[in-house]
Amino acid sequence: MPEVTLTTLQALKQRGEKITMLTCYDATFAHTASQAGVEILLVGDSLGMVLQGHDSTLPVTTADMAYHTACVKRGNRGALIVADMSFMAYSTLEQTFQNAGALMQAGAHMIKLEGAAWLAEPIRQLAERGVPVCAHLGLTPQSVNVFGGFKVQGRDEARAQQLREDAKALEAAGAAMIVLECVPSPLAADITRAANIPVIGIGAGADTDGQVLVMHDMLGLALTGRSPKFVNNFMAGQSSIQEAFTAYVQAVKSGTFPAPEHGFSA
Ligand code: KIV
């Protein structure tokens, strides 16, 4: 795969070609996924749940994120690497610069921050310093204790409007991409249409510019034995992980994943 850059992603959005993204935490899977054509590898702080066995992403540290980002960089063959900043690692601007710097130096091409319009200032300042930022909106797992669980966001019109405004504000501040998690499919379609930057969905329906899944989920490896409604098991019917990744890329590109039953209504 030729090297994927922000320019590549922007071109994919412009021509309506769906963007493929998967979480990834080590060199072997980075090699396999990038060879299968996955365009973005997300070193997600979901590693706290799927690798470390915690019940949330909150215990993950910047050192954990930098370690796994460096592992992914070594195996990657051309995908764009996005690394999550961990819980409370971007509470002040000073902390934000230091921790974003650690992830970029470990091999990330972009960092991801969870939040809302309050992220505008850190995003502006990071972009000015050469750090592209992906803003994560909707169900932001680091706020699980505020939401009272992993719940669909934006079901009432006031919250939906807030999410539309947050997306616009963060794009205006300089965000290069948005991840939209667990929001009703029509709302995700609205936000995607209004955005000039790629919007990648997870549990957000088929009308975003691309899709992301947690790798362990799409390989049918749920620790709890139960997968979220928006997940498809791409390992089913395949004889290798390489084939499962290829099936995922083909399903997203052709628009057969996600199907209507993977989405949420308002
Ligand atoms: O950490 C992660 O895996 C994520 C995805 C759920 C988008 O942020």
Residues whose N, C-alpha, C, O or C-beta is under 5 A from the ligand:
A	BS01	KIV	T23 G44 D45 S46 V212
